[in-house]
Amino acid sequence: MKKTLKIIGRILIVFIAFILLYVILAYSVSRITVEKEPNSKEEITIYIMTNGVHTDIVVPTRNELMDWSKEIKYENTISKDTTYQYLAMGWGDKGFYLETPNWSDLRASTALKAASGLSTTAIHATYFSNIKENENCKKIIISKEQYVRLTDYIKNSFKKDEKGQFIPVKTDQNYGKRDAFYEATGSYSLIHTCNTWANNALKASGQRCCFWTPIDSAIFSKYNK
């Protein structure tokens, strides 16, 4: 019995040490800033948006460079409204997305599976009629060339069928009338979270961001100065 308790104690110590190390790294590395590319033109407005935990990238529904409605079809939303002007997209663990619409719904099994990197991922896409800038939504104006890089990054995060089209997740767990889920590439883990994905989107398009971060507040700290 004593031997068993010692083993359990050591496991707990290792677990606590790992969590402390993770928190320290997340805090310290997130503070390292990757500055935006210099001398870029201000041509297209995008936004970053957070719900307090998760960061979305918000883009125009359509412009001369990309018509997202051809890929993220209005018909896949409950409203099927074709007048929405903006589209927010976020990448994350599919189980977390579908099984945890609210934090009160979180189960230990879902969290552990997500943290392990063994589960599948999805992109949550939500249409908006308009976007209001506030402490949880920041405007960023980028060049056309940077926007092309951003769209390439986002498109490469979607799984595609044999025709090259995005694959909707078959579910009735939509959060509202304006959103839909799509199958995504990659694995979610403590190292590569939903916010890491959003931070990498900013990095791919030459915008101010963190060197690495798993949390949304670190990203927004770069735009609250």
Beta strands, then each sheet from edge to edge (+ up, - down):
strand 1: 33-34
strand 2: 44-50
strand 3: 55-60
strand 4: 86-93
strand 5: 121-128
strand 6: 137-142
strand 7: 179-183
strand 8: 209-210
sheet 1: 1+ 8-
sheet 2: 6+ 2- 3+ 4- 5+ 7-
end
